[in-house]
C-alpha cells in the first residue's frame, strides 16, 4: 500500500500518465495512493497545485516525501529503483535481458512519432474540411509499417521481451490501448491484437484503467489501422 507521503497528479486516458500508474500497481503502491485526477478540458494541469511541483504544468508528476519526479519515464525508473523486490522487478537484473528491455522502452517513442502525432493529433487539430486525405493515406501507411515492426517483436511470445511482463510492456501497452480505443482494429497485426487482449486483463492494468474509457466510446480516427 502507498505511503501517505506519496502523491500523484494524473490525467485519465493519457498514455504518459498511465505508465507510472501501472508501475505503482505492480509495486503494490497504487491502492490507497493519495492522488488528484486532473481534467485537461478544464486546464487543471496548469493549476497552482501542479505548477508547484512541475513548472511545466504537465502530468504525471509524482511526490515521494521530499522527492519530486516529473516526466513519466523518470517516475517509472524512480519507482523501479526504489521499490523493486524479487517478485515485482520490471527490469531484469541480467545485463543482456535488461538491454533488450531498455531498447524496447526507448524505441516506444516511435509509436508516438509514427502514429499518434501524424494521425491522431493531425485529425484532432486540423478542421475536417482542411484535412489532406492524400497526406493521411501516406501517414497511415507509415503507421502500418511501424505497427508491423511491433507485431514482429511479439511473434511466438506473450510479452515484448519474452515470457515476462517488463517495463517495455509498461511503455508500449498504453499507446496500443489508446490506438484501439481510437478505432484501430489491428486486423493486419494479429500478434498486437492478442497482446492487447492479454495485457488489458492484468490486475495492474485493470486497477488503473482510464475511468472515462469505461463508459464512453473513443473517436473512430484510426479505423484504417
Beta strands, then each sheet from edge to edge (+ up, - down):
strand 1: 6-11
strand 2: 35-38
strand 3: 61-64
strand 4: 67-70
sheet 1: 2+ 1+ 3- 4+
end
